[in-house]
Amino acid sequence: MRLSLVIATHNEEENMRDCILSCKNIADEIIAVDGSSTDKTVEIARKLGAKVVITDNHSMFHFNKQKAIDLATGDWILQLDADERVSPELAREIKQIIQMTNQEINIYQQNLPDKDLFERHQNLNVHSTLDPRPSTINAFYIPRLNYFLGKYLRYGGVYPDGVIRLFRRGKAHLPCKSVHELMEVDGKTGWLQNPLLHYDSPTFKRYLERNNRYVDHLTLNINSQMSKKNLLQKIIFAVNWILVKPIWWFLMTTFRHKGILDGWQGVVFSFFSALRFPRAYLRYMFKKIND
């Protein structure tokens, strides 16, 4: 079975090399769809053997991810972000799983050490199961370890952070309707045991950049909701977003989900995650005042 590695990129020269090298030994082809990077992303990718297609940098980044998926020719597709790394253990597992029959895959799923944890996490997500053969597993969630200020977070509701990254060609796609959408799968989904390493926030500056994009998304949602509310509803909404939601979120992730066990990084992550609610509301109010 052939495996295609597909990546959508934009100005990822700091990540591109390590991302590709982490799985170069298991990929039969490497495809990068680049959103007109102005740094050395394309040069690095080509030097490492990737076929690079340059296109526009869409605000809906999933367009370029899906374009990369469509260009793949392998029997299986591994879709990664540039800040993700495949560990040696995960690489061996991927190489093993794509050679299995569906019956062997089902047996493998029943014996996963973290099966119960993964199933609880998957119940929080929604994905399509359109294949009429209920035993056919066509895609896999991979647990992610998120790297935050020098540490991989394992508590606070952050792990396993399952993402569908490995799937049979033609059996999964991105609808390209929302930045937070899930991969839609034609068939059942399974899990891999070994985690994908996600270097999303190695520095606080990088974390704030990503967090700001999420706050912008929340601000747009607030704007669409507030137009339908009366004055009393708007006051209740404001109190909820400025006080209730951030306090509830911080306490839940820090104590109920044991984020405190990740040390000071876990507490800081919970705190700034909670701050996204008042930040989004205040950003909405500032925009309304200046309009």
Sequence and secondary structure as in RCSB ss.txt:
>XXXX:A:sequence
MRLSLVIATHNEEENMRDCILSCKNIADEIIAVDGSSTDKTVEIARKLGAKVVITDNHSMFHFNKQKAIDLATGD
WILQLDADERVSPELAREIKQIIQMTNQEINIYQQNLPDKDLFERHQNLNVHSTLDPRPSTINAFYIPRLNYFLG
KYLRYGGVYPDGVIRLFRRGKAHLPCKSVHELMEVDGKTGWLQNPLLHYDSPTFKRYLERNNRYVDHLTLNINSQ
MSKKNLLQKIIFAVNWILVKPIWWFLMTTFRHKGILDGWQGVVFSFFSALRFPRAYLRYMFKKIND
>XXXX:A:secstr
  EEEEEEESS TTTHHHHHHTTTTT SEEEEEE   SSSHHHHHHHTT EEEE    SSTHHHHHHHHHH  SS
EEEEE TTEEE HHHHHHHHHHTTS HHHHHHHHHT TTHHHHHHHHTTS   B  S TT EEEEEE EEEEETT
EEE STT SS  EEEEEETTSEE   S TT   EESSEEEE SS EEEEEESSHHHHHHHHHHHHHHHHHHHHHH
HTT  HHHHHHHHHIIIIIHHHHHHHIIIIIT GGGGHHHHHHHHHHHHTHHHHHHHHHHHHHHH 
